[in-house]
Amino acid sequence: MNLKNRNFLKLLDYSPEEILALIDLAADLKEKKKAGVPHRLLEGKNIALIFEKTSTRTRCSFEVAAADLGMHPVYLDPKSSQLGKKESIADTARVLGRMFDGIEYRGFEQARVEKLAQYAGVPVWNGLTNEFHPTQILADLLTIREHFGSLKEKKLVYLGDARYNMGNSLMVGCAKMGLHFVACAPEAYFPDPKLIDTCLAVASETGAVLEFETDPLKAVQNADVLYTDIWVSMGEPAEVWDQRIHELLPYQVTQKLMDAAGPQCRFMHCLPAYHDLETENGLEVCKKYGLEALEVTNEVFEGPQSIVFDEAENRMHTIKAVMAATLGGS
């Protein structure tokens, strides 16, 4: 399947067959990496990594994947670029597009990465926006397939705030690949109705099931995966914690919920996670509200059903696949 010169901005832009091809390529490149087989498929190419939001997994995944493929990555943090400040996004895109073979963007509104792609003239990859996180979902899908053998009809329950990039993107990925997706949250935290309608139309063609539930115990019955994310998204003010704690604490992933789902169930999280008191932010919030953890308990996070670090590793393999495919190295 030829994906050369394609942007990777959101999974809605890709067919199920194309997504599966990327997952297959990621699995093949992962096998080569584990076996020590060189795969410098993009020798001599250069890529720009624009980060308006900081990251551990996304940055490391792109840089290691680029090195494995024989490329040279250049990291641009908010202080290293004039993007949108002294220079428009369109102008920045046209400059970088003449120097680099591909551009990654991690930042704020989806419109920003879409405009980069409009003007760059080279493949642009979305490393995270407020609305979508497609590279994370590829890693999630690869991880689920590795643990269950297939994707079709597997039930994934997302608990917590499903209004932003992770809830949106998991719903899209599940709709595209024929999974059973459940958003479990207060109704005010469900995904955007227009996106729900779009995904329902996709699901009608793929056989996926999309559900929206407010009762956690009901939602998790026979689930294959319980998935959550931190309750306050990057860039949101600290003041929103009061409301989030009050409204989302009933959706904390606990061992009780894992047991209700069944022994087949696995726990996933895109990270970072406030599962203990070992981070400055987590400690501050937990002490204020008298909690030991936030979106997931430490018992679940560190338990035998947790596959979060398999998932984190797969960020690198799937990002490598996206770059190899869109730059013509696959």
C-alpha positions in Angstrom: 0.0 0.0 0.0 1.6 3.3 -1.1 1.3 6.0 1.5 4.2 8.1 0.3 3.9 11.8 0.7 0.7 11.5 2.8 0.2 13.6 5.9 -0.7 11.9 9.2 -3.0 14.4 10.9 -5.9 12.2 12.2 -7.1 8.7 11.7 -10.3 9.9 10.1 -8.1 10.6 7.0 -7.0 6.9 6.7 -9.0 3.9 5.7 -9.1 0.8 7.9 -6.9 -1.0 5.3 -4.3 1.8 5.5 -4.3 1.8 9.3 -3.9 -2.0 9.3 -1.0 -1.6 6.9 0.7 0.8 9.3 0.2 -1.5 12.2 1.6 -4.4 10.2 4.6 -2.3 9.2 5.2 -1.3 12.9 5.1 -4.9 13.9 7.7 -5.8 11.2 10.0 -2.9 12.2 9.6 -3.9 15.9 10.7 -7.4 15.1 13.7 -6.1 13.2 14.6 -3.8 16.1 14.4 -6.6 18.6 16.5 -8.9 16.4 19.1 -6.2 15.8 18.4 -6.1 12.1 19.4 -2.7 10.6 16.5 -0.9 8.9 18.0 2.4 7.8 15.3 2.9 5.2 15.5 6.7 5.1 19.2 7.2 5.1 20.2 10.9 4.8 16.8 12.5 5.3 16.1 15.2 7.8 13.0 15.9 9.8 11.9 18.8 12.0 10.2 18.2 15.3 8.1 21.1 16.4 7.0 20.9 20.1 4.8 23.7 21.4 3.9 21.3 24.2 6.5 19.3 26.0 6.7 15.5 25.9 8.7 12.5 27.0 7.3 9.6 24.9 6.5 11.5 21.7 9.9 13.3 21.5 11.9 10.2 22.3 9.8 8.1 20.0 10.4 10.4 17.0 14.1 10.9 17.7 14.9 7.2 18.2 12.7 6.1 15.3 14.4 8.7 13.1 17.9 7.5 14.1 16.9 3.9 13.5 15.7 4.8 10.0 19.0 6.7 9.2 17.5 10.2 9.5 18.6 13.4 11.3 16.0 15.0 13.6 16.1 18.6 14.6 14.1 19.5 17.8 12.4 22.9 18.0 10.9 23.8 21.4 8.7 26.9 22.0 11.8 29.0 22.5 13.6 27.7 19.4 10.9 28.7 16.8 8.9 31.8 16.0 5.9 29.7 14.9 2.8 31.8 15.1 4.6 34.6 17.0 7.0 36.5 14.8 6.3 34.3 11.8 3.0 32.9 10.6 2.4 29.1 10.5 2.2 29.3 6.7 5.5 31.0 6.3 7.2 28.7 8.8 5.8 25.7 6.9 7.2 26.9 3.6 10.6 27.6 5.1 10.9 24.2 6.9 9.4 22.4 3.9 12.4 23.5 1.8 14.9 22.3 4.4 13.3 19.1 5.8 11.8 16.0 4.3 9.1 15.8 7.0 7.7 17.8 9.9 6.2 16.7 13.2 4.0 19.0 15.2 2.9 18.7 18.8 0.8 21.6 20.2 -2.5 23.1 20.5 -5.4 23.5 18.0 -5.8 20.9 15.2 -6.1 23.9 12.8 -2.4 24.6 13.4 -1.1 21.2 12.2 -3.6 21.3 9.4 -2.2 24.7 8.2 1.4 23.4 8.5 0.4 20.5 6.2 -1.4 22.8 3.8 1.8 24.8 3.1 4.8 22.6 3.9 4.9 20.6 0.7 6.3 17.6 2.7 4.6 15.1 5.0 3.4 16.5 8.3 2.7 14.3 11.3 0.5 15.1 14.2 2.3 14.3 17.5 -0.7 15.6 19.5 -3.2 18.5 19.3 -6.1 19.4 21.5 -8.5 17.4 19.3 -6.5 14.4 18.2 -3.5 12.1 19.1 -3.3 9.6 16.1 0.2 8.3 16.8 -0.9 7.3 20.3 -3.9 5.4 18.9 -1.7 3.4 16.5 0.5 2.3 19.4 -2.7 1.4 21.3 -4.0 -0.7 18.5 -0.7 -2.5 18.0 -0.6 -3.2 21.8 -4.1 -4.6 21.9 -3.4 -6.8 18.9 -0.3 -8.1 20.5 -2.1 -9.1 23.7 -5.3 -10.4 22.2 -4.3 -11.6 18.8 -6.8 -9.4 16.9 -8.7 -6.1 17.1 -12.1 -6.9 15.7 -14.9 -6.7 18.3 -12.5 -6.2 21.3 -14.2 -4.0 23.9 -12.4 -0.9 25.0 -13.9 1.3 27.8 -12.5 4.8 28.2 -13.2 6.2 31.6 -12.9 9.9 32.5 -12.9 13.0 30.4 -13.7 11.9 26.8 -14.0 15.3 25.3 -10.5 15.9 24.1 -7.7 14.2 22.1 -7.6 10.8 23.7 -11.4 10.2 24.0 -11.8 11.5 20.4 -9.0 9.5 18.9 -9.8 6.2 20.7 -13.4 6.5 19.4 -12.2 7.2 15.9 -9.6 4.3 16.0 -12.2 1.8 17.4 -14.8 2.9 14.8 -12.3 2.5 12.0 -11.0 -0.9 13.1 -14.3 -2.5 14.2 -13.8 -2.5 18.0 -16.5 -2.0 20.6 -15.9 1.4 22.1 -17.5 2.7 25.3 -17.0 6.3 26.6 -17.8 6.1 30.3 -18.2 9.5 31.9 -20.7 12.1 33.1 -22.7 13.2 30.0 -21.0 16.6 30.0 -17.7 14.7 29.4 -18.8 12.7 26.3 -17.1 13.5 22.9 -18.4 16.2 20.6 -21.8 15.2 19.1 -20.6 16.0 15.5 -17.6 13.7 15.9 -19.9 11.0 17.4 -22.1 11.2 14.3 -19.1 10.9 12.0 -17.8 7.9 13.9 -21.2 6.2 13.9 -21.2 6.5 10.1 -17.8 4.8 10.0 -19.0 2.2 12.5 -21.9 1.3 10.2 -19.4 0.2 7.6 -16.9 -1.6 9.8 -19.1 -3.3 12.3 -17.8 -1.3 15.2 -20.1 -0.6 18.2 -20.0 2.8 20.0 -21.7 3.3 23.3 -21.9 6.1 25.9 -22.5 5.2 29.5 -22.5 7.1 32.8 -22.4 4.0 35.1 -18.8 2.6 35.4 -19.8 -0.9 36.7 -22.2 -1.3 33.9 -19.8 0.0 31.3 -16.9 -2.4 32.2 -18.8 -5.7 32.0 -16.8 -8.1 29.8 -14.4 -5.4 28.7 -11.0 -6.4 27.2 -9.4 -3.0 28.0 -10.0 -0.3 30.5 -8.3 2.9 29.4 -7.9 6.3 31.1 -5.9 9.5 31.0 -5.1 12.4 33.3 -8.2 14.5 34.2 -6.7 17.9 33.4 -5.3 18.3 29.8 -2.1 20.1 29.0 -2.6 23.9 29.0 -5.7 23.9 31.2 -5.6 26.0 34.3 -5.1 24.4 37.8 -8.4 25.8 38.9 -10.3 23.2 37.0 -9.2 20.5 39.4 -12.0 21.2 41.9 -14.7 20.4 39.3 -12.8 17.5 37.8 -12.1 15.8 41.2 -15.8 16.1 42.2 -17.2 14.9 38.9 -14.6 12.3 37.8 -13.6 10.5 41.0 -16.4 7.9 40.5 -14.6 7.0 37.2 -11.2 6.3 38.8 -9.9 2.9 37.5 -9.8 0.7 40.6 -9.2 -3.0 41.2 -12.9 -3.2 41.8 -13.6 -2.1 38.3 -10.9 -4.4 36.9 -12.4 -7.4 38.7 -15.9 -6.4 37.5 -14.6 -6.5 33.9 -13.0 -9.9 34.3 -9.6 -11.6 34.3 -9.2 -11.1 30.6 -9.2 -7.4 31.0 -6.1 -5.3 30.6 -5.4 -1.7 31.8 -4.0 0.9 29.4 -3.0 4.6 29.9 -1.3 6.9 27.4 0.9 8.4 30.2 1.9 10.3 32.2 -0.2 8.9 35.1 -1.0 10.2 38.5 -1.2 6.7 40.1 0.9 7.6 43.2 2.5 10.5 45.0 5.8 10.3 43.1 5.3 13.4 40.9 5.2 17.0 42.0 1.9 17.7 40.3 0.3 14.5 41.5 1.5 15.0 45.0 0.2 18.6 45.1 -3.3 17.6 43.9 -3.6 14.4 46.0 -2.6 16.2 49.2 -5.1 19.0 48.6 -8.0 16.5 48.2 -6.8 13.8 50.5 -6.2 11.2 47.8 -3.6 8.5 47.2 -4.1 8.6 43.4 -6.2 10.2 40.8 -7.4 8.6 37.5 -6.0 5.2 38.4 -5.0 3.5 41.6 -1.4 2.3 42.0 -2.7 -1.2 42.6 -4.1 -1.3 39.1 -1.2 0.6 37.4 1.4 -1.7 38.9 -0.7 -4.8 38.8 -0.4 -7.8 36.5 -3.2 -6.6 34.2 -1.4 -3.4 33.3 0.2 -3.2 29.9 1.0 0.5 30.0 4.8 0.1 29.3 4.2 -2.2 26.4 1.9 0.5 25.1 4.6 3.2 25.7 7.3 1.3 23.9 5.0 0.8 20.9 4.8 4.6 20.4 8.3 4.4 18.9 7.6 1.4 16.6 4.3 2.9 15.3 5.8 6.4 14.8 8.7 4.7 12.9 6.1 3.0 10.6 4.3 6.3 9.9 7.6 8.0 8.9 8.8 5.1 6.9 5.5 4.8 5.0 4.9 8.5 4.3 8.5 9.2 3.3 8.7 6.2 1.0 11.0 4.0 3.0 8.6 1.0 3.5 
